[in-house]
Amino acid sequence: MQVFWKKGYDGTSVQDLVDEMGINRGSLYNTFGDKHTLFLAAIDKYCAQIIGDWFTELRRPDAGLDTIRVFFNGLVHQATGDQGWRGCLMTNTVIEMAPHDDVVAARVAANLKRIETTFHTVLERAQTQGELNPGKDPRALARFLTGHAQGLLVLCKASPSKAVLEDAASVALSVLD
């Protein structure tokens, strides 16, 4: 997962993978079949491990608008950290592979839908509890926040300035007011 995240699918050779995993080519092929299947396994692990961790607080039953704000602040912090330049494996994969790989596109789309659903659940709860204006559309806002989170992770690859990312997140979060 780390090698694909750092180098992308096309930039990662089978040799890079066997070197990182400490196995020989035969073991890689016997276990995964090919590089593409290993990549799909890496995407699944990333979704379960990394993205799952990012969304832990948003899945709490008491999560509200403040939790969304904390999430975006954490995203900016992560994006400006030591390895922020890598962006998000899912975002990188969408850009690199989704246009020409239907299997990868479906995996990424399913993950983005899970992210949208998480935001939607929080926004509906916030609306029910009076935190979110009743005239706002929780589904549309969830889609916007999903896209904006992905956009921040693209932006950090080109402009990892904390001030730039904080401004972008702040303006985006103003839709919740």
N, C-alpha and C positions, 0 to 999 in steps of 0.2 A: 504494500500500500504506500509506504513512504517513498519508494523509488518512483512509482507512477505519479505520485503527488508532486515530487520534485521535478521530474523530467517530462511528464506527459506520456501518453501511450506511444506515440511515434518516436519520441526521443529515448525511450527505454528499450534497451536490447535484451535479448534472452540472457546474454552474458552478465549484464547489470543485475538481472534478477537472481541468477544462480550465485553470483558473488555476494549479494546482499543476504540471501537466504542461507548461504553456506551449504548448498547442496549441489549435486551435479545435474547436468541437463536431463539425464535419464530419469532422475527422481522428479524433476519438475514436470516432464512430459507424462510420466506414469501417474502422477497425482492429479494434474490439472488438464492434461491433454494438449493444451497449447497456450500461448501467451494471452490470447483473447479471453479464454475461459478463466485464466488466473486474474486478468484485469477485472472481469465481472465479479469475481470473488473479492477482489480488493475494494470495488465499489460497494459491495454489500457490507463489508467490514467497516468501511468508512461511514456509511449511513448508520449502522448500528452503534458504532463506538464514538466517533467524533461528533457527528450531527446529533446523535442521541444525547450526548453530554451537553451540547449547546442548548438543547431544548428542555432540559430537565426542569428548570424553574417554571417554564411556560406551561408545563403539564401538571403543575400543582393545582389542586382544586380551588385554591384561593387566588390564583394568578389573575391580575387585572392590567390596566393600562400602565401602571408603574413597572410591572414585570416586563412588559414589552419595551419600555424605555431602558430598563436595566439591561435587557438582552442586547439592544443596539449599542449601548455604551460598551458592553463586553465585546461585541463584535469589532468595534473600532479599536479597543485595547488589543485584542488578538491580532487584528490586521496590522497594527503598528509595532507588534512584538518582533522578537528575533527571527521568526520564520513567517511573518505575515506576507512577505513577498510571494510566497507560494500561492496565496489566495485560498480558494476552496477547491478540493478535488472535483466535486460535482460541477461547479461553475466552469472550471478548466475543461472538464470533459464535455460539457455542453458545447463549448466553443470549438474544441478540437474535433470531436467525433460525432456528435448527434446528427449533424446534417447528412452524414453518409453511412451511419451504422444504426439500423433500426432497433437492434437489440439493446444497444447502449442508450439510445434515445428513450426507449420505453422504461429502462431502469431509472434514468434521470427524471423523466416525467413523473414516475410513481413517487420518487422521493420528493420532488417539488410539491406534489399534491399533498403528501404527508405534512410538509412544512406549512402549506396554505391552511390545511385543516387544523393544525395546532393554533395558528394565529386566529382562525375563524372562531374556534371554541372559546379562546380568551376574549375576543371582541364581543361575541354574543353574551358571554357572562358579564362583561363590563357594561354592556348596554342594559341588560336586565337589572343590574345593580345601580343603574343611574350614573355610571362613570362616563359612558359614551353617549353622546347626543342621539336621541331616538331617530333623528332624520338621516343618520349615517348608515351606510350599507355595510354590515360586517363582512360579507363575502367579498365585495369589491375592495374594501380596506385590506383584507387578508391577502388578496392577490397582489395588491400594491406593495404591501410590506414584504411579501415573498420576493417579488421582483427587485425591490430596493435592497434587500439583504444581499441578493446575488450581485447587484450592481456595485455595492460597496466593496465586495470582494474582488471585483474586476478592477475597480478604481484603485485599490490598494496596490495592485501590481504595477500600475503606471505612475501613481502619485501617492506614495505611502506616508504623506504628511499627516500627522495626527490632526492638525487644525483643519485641513481640507476634509478629512473623513468626518470629523465632529460636526462641521458645518453641514455636510450632506445629510448626516443622520438627523441633525436637529431640524432641518427644514422638512425632511420626510416625516418626522414624528409630529410636526405641527398639524398634520391632517387629523390627528386624534383629538385635537382641541375643539 
